[in-house]
Amino acid sequence: MTGEKGSESNTYFHAHRFCLKRELQGIKEPKKKPASKQAKLDTEKKYDVSGIHLPGEEESKVQVYDTCDEVRKKIYAHLRDPNVTKAGFLREIVKSYTPEQAVKFQGNSLTRFLDMSGANAGNTNAVFYPAYVFFEKLRICDGQPKNKFREEMEKIWRSHGGFGIETPHHKGYWCHASEFVYVDKYGQTGFGKRR
């Protein structure tokens, strides 16, 4: 969008009409109550993964077997918990690094990652790797089995040392004019023929 960032879109008018109807019907926006200290403690216990250790964790070389889109889904689901904030989530995932390697996240790192779309879009973002480690530890802590997609990812990426997190997703490719480059749901790059 350009100019007024989409102000000419019908979305604004329809949203205004929707909000006006709700106001006239006397429906008020639910106010989010601040979490109590006990709720915060319960949340910290619920998501405490400090007792779980993954191979390669000391060197921040845990093999990744989820795509960026899968990690984004998990983040959105995690943030639906009323006692979890984005800042709190970032504080939790930074614990995936050793103190020497610890990364300080910018406030917009998470937003930038969540705004991306694609199986490998955001693979070098500072949030992707520690979020994967956090959710993998949480899966183990909760005793959940690997899902079918995860097992397929392991088959595909095990020989590569896990899903790529060092080469940016937007790197260039050379191909013939009759071909195009695509990325499948597993984050693999391939070439297709144009018709």
C-alpha positions in Angstrom: 0.0 0.0 0.0 1.2 3.5 -0.6 0.2 7.0 0.3 -2.1 6.9 3.3 -1.4 3.2 3.9 -4.7 1.9 2.5 -7.0 4.6 3.9 -8.9 4.5 0.7 -9.7 0.8 1.3 -13.3 -0.2 2.1 -12.0 -2.0 5.2 -11.9 1.3 7.2 -15.6 2.1 6.3 -16.8 -1.4 7.1 -14.8 -1.6 10.4 -16.3 1.8 11.4 -19.8 0.6 10.6 -19.1 -2.7 12.6 -17.9 -0.8 15.6 -20.8 1.7 15.4 -23.3 -1.2 15.4 -21.7 -2.7 18.4 -21.7 0.6 20.2 -25.4 1.2 19.5 -26.2 -2.3 20.7 -24.4 -1.6 24.0 -21.7 -4.2 23.4 -18.5 -3.0 25.1 -15.0 -4.2 24.3 -13.9 -6.7 26.9 -11.1 -5.3 29.0 -8.1 -7.5 29.6 -7.5 -7.9 33.3 -3.9 -7.7 34.4 -2.6 -11.1 35.5 -2.4 -11.7 39.2 0.9 -12.6 40.8 -0.3 -16.2 41.3 -1.3 -16.5 37.6 2.2 -15.2 36.6 3.8 -17.8 38.8 1.6 -20.6 37.4 2.4 -19.5 33.9 6.2 -19.5 34.7 5.9 -23.0 36.1 3.8 -24.2 33.1 6.3 -23.0 30.6 9.5 -23.7 32.6 11.7 -25.8 30.3 15.0 -25.2 32.1 15.2 -28.9 33.1 15.3 -30.1 29.5 18.5 -30.4 27.6 18.8 -30.8 23.8 21.8 -32.2 22.0 24.0 -29.3 20.6 22.4 -26.8 22.9 25.7 -25.7 24.6 27.0 -24.5 21.2 23.6 -23.2 20.0 23.7 -25.9 17.3 20.4 -27.8 18.0 19.2 -29.3 14.7 16.0 -27.6 13.6 13.2 -29.7 12.3 10.4 -27.1 11.9 9.7 -24.6 9.1 9.4 -20.9 9.9 5.6 -21.1 9.3 5.3 -23.9 11.8 7.2 -21.9 14.4 5.0 -18.9 13.7 1.9 -21.0 14.3 3.3 -22.2 17.6 4.2 -18.6 18.6 0.7 -17.4 17.8 -0.9 -20.2 19.8 1.4 -19.6 22.7 0.6 -15.8 22.7 -3.1 -16.6 23.0 -2.5 -17.6 26.6 -3.8 -14.5 28.5 -0.9 -14.6 30.9 1.8 -14.6 28.2 3.1 -11.4 26.7 5.4 -10.9 23.8 8.1 -9.4 26.0 7.8 -12.4 28.4 8.0 -14.8 25.5 11.2 -13.1 24.3 12.7 -13.3 27.8 11.9 -17.0 27.9 13.4 -17.9 24.5 16.6 -15.9 25.0 17.4 -18.5 27.7 18.0 -21.0 24.8 21.4 -19.3 24.4 24.3 -19.7 26.8 25.2 -16.5 28.8 28.1 -15.8 26.4 25.9 -16.2 23.3 22.8 -14.4 24.7 21.2 -12.2 22.2 19.4 -9.0 23.1 16.2 -8.8 21.1 14.9 -5.6 19.6 11.3 -5.0 20.4 10.4 -5.4 16.7 12.4 -8.7 16.1 9.3 -10.8 17.0 7.0 -8.6 15.0 9.2 -8.8 11.9 9.4 -12.6 12.2 5.6 -12.9 12.6 5.0 -10.6 9.7 6.9 -12.9 7.3 5.2 -15.7 5.4 6.8 -18.8 3.8 8.3 -22.1 4.9 11.8 -20.6 5.0 11.0 -16.9 5.3 12.7 -15.7 8.5 15.1 -18.6 8.9 18.0 -16.3 9.9 15.8 -14.0 12.1 17.1 -13.9 15.7 13.7 -15.2 17.0 13.4 -18.4 14.8 16.2 -20.6 16.4 15.5 -19.9 20.1 11.7 -20.1 19.5 12.2 -23.5 17.9 14.4 -24.7 20.8 11.8 -23.4 23.4 8.9 -25.2 21.7 10.9 -28.4 21.2 11.7 -28.4 25.0 8.1 -27.6 25.8 7.0 -30.6 23.6 9.4 -32.9 25.5 8.4 -31.5 28.8 4.7 -32.0 28.1 5.4 -35.6 26.9 3.9 -35.0 23.5 5.0 -37.2 20.6 6.4 -35.8 17.3 3.7 -35.1 14.8 3.7 -36.4 11.2 5.0 -33.2 9.8 7.9 -33.2 12.2 8.8 -36.8 11.3 8.7 -35.9 7.6 11.0 -32.9 8.3 13.5 -35.1 10.1 13.6 -37.5 7.1 14.2 -34.6 4.7 16.6 -32.5 6.7 18.6 -34.9 8.9 21.3 -35.5 6.3 21.7 -31.7 6.0 22.2 -31.2 9.8 18.6 -29.9 10.2 16.6 -27.1 8.6 18.9 -24.3 7.3 19.2 -21.3 9.7 22.4 -19.7 8.4 21.7 -19.0 4.7 19.0 -16.3 4.2 15.8 -17.3 2.5 16.0 -14.5 0.0 19.3 -15.6 -1.7 19.3 -15.5 -5.4 19.2 -18.5 -7.8 20.3 -18.9 -11.4 17.9 -20.7 -13.6 16.9 -20.9 -17.3 14.3 -18.5 -18.6 11.9 -21.4 -19.0 12.2 -22.3 -15.3 11.1 -20.8 -12.0 12.2 -21.3 -8.4 9.8 -22.4 -5.7 9.9 -23.4 -2.0 7.8 -26.3 -0.9 6.0 -26.7 2.5 9.2 -28.3 3.9 11.4 -25.4 3.0 13.1 -27.2 0.2 13.9 -25.1 -2.9 13.1 -26.6 -6.3 12.9 -25.6 -10.0 9.8 -25.9 -12.1 9.1 -25.5 -15.8 7.2 -22.5 -17.1 4.4 -23.3 -19.5 
